Amino acid sequence: MYVLSMSLRQATELLRQHDYPATTDQLADSHGDYELDLPNGTERLGEVLRRGESETFHAPGEAEAALYCSVSGKAIGRKGYSDRDPTTLGTFGPEQVSF
C-alpha cells in the first residue's frame, strides 16, 4: 500500500476540505493513512487525531486545533529554541545579541 506523506500545512488543508460536522473517528478513518512529515520523524494522521479525546468537530478550525494539539514532539525542531523570542521571565538563558 502506498502512503502519501504531507506536511502539517497540507494536513490542515486536507481537514479544511472535509464536510462538517465530523467526528474524530470519521476524520481518522477518511485521512488516517496519510503520513505527516515532521522535523524529527513521521506520524500517521489517524494516530495523531485519535491521540486526543473523541469529539465532534463543527468546523474545520476545531479539527485543525485538535491536530496541532495532538501532534507529538517529533513536530518540534530544536526543543526550547527560538531565534525570535527573548528568554521567558523567571528563567535564565543566553544574552540577547544585537546585530
DAJO-V216181 format. One record per pair of residues at least 12 apart in sequence whose ideal C-beta (glycine too) atoms are under 6 Angstrom apart, sorted by the first residue. I is the first residue (numbers start at 1). J is the second residue. D is the distance in Angstrom with one decimal. If there is no record, write none. Layout:
# DAJO-V216181
{{I J D} {I J D}}
This chain:
# DAJO-V216181
{{3 33 5.9} {3 35 4.9} {4 34 5.5} {5 35 4.3} {5 37 5.0} {6 34 5.7} {7 37 5.7} {11 36 6.0} {11 45 5.8} {12 64 5.2} {14 31 5.7} {15 60 5.6} {15 63 4.6} {15 64 5.7} {16 60 4.4} {20 58 5.9} {20 59 5.7} {21 56 5.3} {21 58 4.8} {22 57 5.5} {23 56 5.1} {24 49 5.6} {24 54 4.6} {24 55 5.7} {27 49 5.5} {28 46 4.0} {28 49 4.5} {28 50 5.2} {31 45 5.2} {32 45 5.7} {32 46 2.2} {38 74 4.3} {38 75 4.6} {39 77 4.5} {40 74 4.5} {41 74 4.2} {48 70 5.0} {48 71 5.4} {51 70 4.2} {52 66 5.4} {52 70 4.6}}
